[in-house]
């Protein structure tokens, strides 16, 4: 395989795994593997088979096939892209016989039974005009909101606070600061902010996070830093949840900030303008 094409595959994979925000993806590439990439999995699926297998969609994949894909595809991807943290978390059937869905957290790629080839893109149900890929990614990214430890977040209430939103945010992430500008425009909302530094990108972010949390008024300190660039006076380090929040975000598959979580479990990565935030808040409460 030509090196330039492998780099194209890597770029596509990194785009898939990224959250269009501050993320900890690593763009190094020192390996090679048998990998195929396309803008749409649907257009290339005929290379596998055109025979429908709708009766198997959402049904468990044979254990041996699942194991083979998990091991083989995972190993090939890690070697090709020099990414040791790439792991296949779930294997599922698709409507196309011989084409399998492989989940990496809440991201999706497609592969064959042997985990030798990879397709990146949208699998589209043409008749119903639905992206099956987007639908499945939404399902995989849904979390149990009730299990979030809200006592480990900074709480702000505006107006009646009837609408609820949680945000995983990094104090040194420029996208998070842009989101804060939009959040400041919202009304009738309760916002829980989990401070989740991404240390691989922002080595000093954890120190700032602890300092902000340990202030007498952490919500005010957070706003001053994120919106005005003013860090509060240094205080003595106190018991804080920052390490726990980092672990929580990792366990939920949040590899970038900001990440929004709504009460119905829907997650949205990246920055949304105020108008879009209002829409999402209204439709994604319990």
C-alpha positions in Angstrom: 0.0 0.0 0.0 1.3 3.5 -0.9 2.3 5.5 2.2 0.2 8.5 1.0 -2.9 6.4 0.9 -2.3 4.9 4.3 -2.0 8.5 5.6 -5.3 9.2 4.0 -6.8 6.2 5.9 -5.2 7.5 9.1 -6.7 11.0 8.6 -10.2 9.5 8.0 -9.9 7.3 11.1 -8.7 10.2 13.2 -11.6 12.3 12.0 -13.9 9.5 12.9 -12.5 9.1 16.4 -12.1 12.8 17.1 -14.9 14.9 18.6 -14.4 18.1 16.6 -13.0 19.7 19.7 -10.0 19.3 22.0 -9.2 15.6 21.6 -6.3 13.3 22.5 -5.9 11.5 19.2 -2.3 10.8 18.1 -1.6 11.3 14.4 1.6 9.4 14.2 1.8 6.6 11.7 4.8 4.2 11.4 3.1 0.9 10.3 1.3 -0.7 7.4 -1.7 -3.0 7.1 -4.4 -4.2 4.6 -6.8 -1.4 5.1 -9.4 0.0 2.7 -11.1 3.4 3.2 -14.1 5.1 1.5 -16.3 8.1 1.9 -19.4 5.9 2.2 -19.5 2.4 3.4 -22.7 1.9 1.5 -21.1 2.5 -1.9 -18.4 0.0 -1.2 -20.5 -2.6 0.5 -21.1 -4.4 -2.8 -17.5 -5.6 -2.6 -18.6 -7.7 0.3 -22.1 -8.8 -0.7 -25.4 -7.3 -1.8 -27.5 -10.0 -0.1 -29.6 -8.5 2.7 -29.4 -10.0 6.1 -32.1 -7.8 7.8 -33.2 -10.7 10.1 -29.8 -10.6 11.8 -29.6 -6.8 12.5 -29.3 -6.2 16.2 -28.8 -9.9 16.8 -25.7 -11.3 18.5 -22.8 -12.1 16.3 -21.4 -15.6 16.5 -18.8 -15.6 19.3 -16.0 -16.9 17.2 -16.5 -14.3 14.5 -16.8 -11.6 17.1 -13.5 -12.7 18.7 -11.8 -12.9 15.3 -12.8 -9.4 14.3 -12.0 -8.0 17.7 -8.5 -9.5 17.8 -7.6 -9.3 14.1 -9.0 -5.8 13.2 -7.8 -4.3 16.5 -4.3 -5.6 16.0 -4.1 -4.5 12.4 -5.4 -1.0 13.3 -3.0 -0.6 16.2 -0.1 -1.6 14.1 -1.0 0.4 11.0 -1.8 3.6 12.9 0.6 3.2 15.8 -2.3 3.7 18.2 -2.0 1.3 21.1 -5.3 2.5 22.6 -7.5 1.4 19.7 -9.8 -1.4 20.9 -12.9 -2.9 19.3 -15.6 -2.8 22.0 -18.5 -4.4 20.2 -19.2 -6.3 17.0 -22.7 -6.3 15.4 -24.4 -7.4 12.2 -25.4 -5.0 9.4 -28.1 -5.4 6.8 -25.4 -6.5 4.3 -24.4 -10.1 4.5 -20.7 -10.4 5.3 -20.3 -6.8 6.4 -19.9 -6.3 10.2 -20.1 -3.2 12.3 -17.2 -2.8 14.7 -17.6 -0.2 17.5 -14.6 1.7 19.0 -16.4 3.2 21.9 -19.2 5.1 20.4 -17.6 5.4 17.0 -18.3 2.9 14.1 -16.3 1.3 11.3 -17.2 -1.6 9.1 -15.2 -4.8 8.3 -15.3 -8.3 6.9 -15.5 -11.6 8.9 -11.7 -11.8 9.2 -11.1 -8.3 10.3 -8.8 -7.8 7.4 -10.4 -4.8 5.7 -12.0 -1.6 7.0 -14.6 0.8 5.7 -15.1 4.2 7.1 -18.2 6.2 6.4 -22.0 6.2 6.4 -24.1 3.1 5.8 -27.3 4.5 4.3 -30.8 3.0 4.1 -31.6 4.6 0.7 -35.3 3.8 0.7 -35.9 5.3 4.2 -33.3 8.0 3.8 -31.7 7.1 7.1 -28.0 6.9 8.0 -27.7 3.6 9.9 -24.3 4.6 11.0 -25.5 7.9 12.7 -28.4 6.0 14.2 -26.1 3.4 15.8 -23.6 6.0 16.9 -26.4 7.8 18.7 -27.4 4.5 20.4 -23.9 3.7 21.4 -23.2 7.2 22.8 -26.3 7.3 25.0 -25.5 7.1 28.7 -27.4 6.7 32.0 -27.7 10.3 33.1 -28.9 9.2 36.6 -25.6 7.6 37.3 -23.5 10.8 36.8 -22.0 12.0 40.1 -23.4 15.5 40.0 -21.8 16.4 43.3 -18.4 16.3 41.5 -19.5 19.0 39.1 -19.8 22.8 39.3 -23.4 23.7 39.4 -24.9 26.9 38.0 -28.6 27.8 37.9 -30.0 30.5 35.6 -33.6 31.6 35.9 -35.9 28.8 37.0 -33.3 26.2 36.1 -35.9 23.9 34.7 -33.8 22.6 31.8 -30.7 20.5 32.7 -27.4 20.1 31.0 -24.0 18.6 31.9 -20.8 19.6 30.3 -17.4 17.9 30.3 -14.9 20.6 29.9 -11.1 21.3 29.9 -9.9 24.6 31.3 -7.3 24.9 28.6 -9.4 23.8 25.7 -10.2 26.7 23.3 -13.4 25.0 22.1 -14.6 24.8 25.7 -14.1 28.5 26.0 -16.1 29.1 22.9 -18.9 26.9 24.3 -18.9 28.9 27.5 -19.7 32.1 25.5 -22.8 30.3 24.2 -23.8 28.8 27.5 -23.7 32.3 29.0 -26.6 33.3 26.8 -28.9 30.6 28.0 -31.8 31.1 30.5 -34.0 28.7 32.5 -31.2 26.2 32.7 -29.2 24.3 35.3 -25.7 23.5 34.1 -23.4 21.0 35.8 -19.8 21.3 34.6 -17.4 18.4 35.1 -13.9 19.7 34.8 -12.0 17.0 32.7 -8.5 18.1 31.8 -7.0 16.2 28.8 -3.4 15.9 30.1 -1.9 14.8 26.8 -2.9 18.1 25.2 -2.9 20.4 28.2 -0.3 19.4 30.9 -1.1 22.4 33.1 -4.9 22.0 32.9 -5.2 19.7 36.0 -3.4 22.3 38.2 -5.8 25.0 37.0 -8.8 22.7 37.5 -7.8 22.0 41.1 -7.3 25.7 41.8 -10.6 26.6 40.4 -12.4 23.8 42.3 -10.8 24.8 45.6 -11.8 28.5 45.4 -14.5 29.7 47.8 -16.7 30.3 44.8 -15.7 27.7 42.1 -18.5 28.6 39.7 -17.4 32.3 39.7 -13.7 31.2 39.4 -14.6 29.0 36.4 -16.5 31.8 34.6 -13.7 34.3 35.2 -11.1 31.9 33.7 -13.1 30.5 30.8 -14.7 33.8 29.7 -12.3 36.5 30.9 -9.0 34.6 31.1 -8.5 35.6 34.7 -7.2 32.9 37.1 -8.1 33.3 40.8 -5.5 33.8 43.5 -3.6 30.6 44.4 -5.1 28.7 47.3 -4.1 25.6 49.2 -5.1 22.4 47.4 -8.2 20.8 48.8 -9.9 17.5 48.4 -11.2 17.5 44.8 -12.8 15.3 42.2 -10.7 16.1 39.2 -8.9 12.8 39.0 -12.3 11.0 39.4 -13.8 13.1 36.7 -11.0 12.3 34.3 -11.6 8.6 35.0 -15.3 9.0 34.6 -14.9 10.7 31.2 -12.6 8.0 30.0 -15.0 5.3 31.1 -17.8 7.0 29.1 -15.6 7.1 26.0 -15.3 10.9 26.1 -11.9 11.4 24.4 -12.5 15.1 23.7 -13.9 18.3 25.2 -16.4 19.8 25.3 -18.9 17.0 25.5 -22.5 17.8 26.3 -24.8 15.3 28.1 -28.5 15.7 28.3 -31.0 14.2 30.8 -32.3 11.6 28.3 -28.7 10.3 27.9 -27.9 11.9 24.6 -24.3 13.1 24.2 -23.2 15.8 21.8 -19.5 16.5 21.2 -18.2 20.0 20.3 -19.5 23.5 20.3 -23.1 24.4 19.7 -24.4 28.0 19.2 -27.0 29.3 21.6 -29.9 28.7 19.2 -28.9 25.0 18.7 -28.4 24.6 22.5 -31.9 25.8 23.1 -33.3 23.3 20.7 -31.3 20.4 22.1 -32.2 21.4 25.6 -35.9 21.5 24.9 -36.1 18.1 23.1 -33.6 16.1 25.2 -34.9 16.4 28.8 -36.3 13.3 30.4 
